[in-house]
Amino acid sequence: MEQSPKHFYRYRKIAGESGEFLRKTLLEDELYFAKPSSFNDPFDCLPSFQFDATDAEIIKYYAGFLRSATH
């Protein structure tokens, strides 16, 4: 199973409104998420997933995932 990355990078300007978001991120543990209506790509909020597996394989995968998440 895939693990979460050890590092997450987000490059932002330090000046202006972006600087305020950066200050809140660093000093107040607050993250900023833009409204989907402000995205420049209309497909950013329309993810598409394709599974090359049988229904039984998909159920087995998610059942295992849920078991590991609750323990």
N, C-alpha and C positions, 0 to 999 in steps of 0.2 A: 504494500500500500504506500502511496506517496506521502512524504512528510512535508510539513510546512517549511517554508524557507527560513533560514536562520536570520536573514537580514531583509529589510524592506526599504527600498530607496524611493524617494519622491523628491524630484528637483523642483524648486520654486524660487521665484524672485524674493529678495529680502526686503525690498522697498514697497511702500504703499500698502494696499489692502492685503496683498500676499504676505507681507511682513507681519501683519496682525494675525493672520492664520498661523504662520510659523511660530509666533510668540505663544499663542494659545496651545499649539501642539507641544512645544517644548516645556512650557512652564505650568500649564494647566491640564496636561494629558487629554487634550481635546482634539478630535479629528474633524476635518471639514469634508463634507461630501456635497459636491455640486448637484443641483437639481437636474434630472435627466433632460428637461426642456432646454437647458443651457449647453448640452453636448453638441459638438459640431458634426457628429456622425449619427444619423437617425437609427442605425442598427446597433448602437452601443447597448441599448436596453432590450434587445431582442436576441438573446443568445440562442444558439441552435446546437443541439446535442445529437450525436449519432452513435448508437451502440451496435457494435457488430457482435452480438451475443443473442442467445435464445432467451425467451422469457424466463425460463428456469434458472439460467446463469445469472441474469440480472437480479432476480429475487434472492438467489443465494448470496450474491455479492452484497446487496444492501442489508440482508439479514445479518451477515457477518459484521458489516460496518456498524450497524445499530447495537449489536451485542458488545463490540469493543468500545463503543462510545459510552455505554452505560456502566462499564466496569472500571 
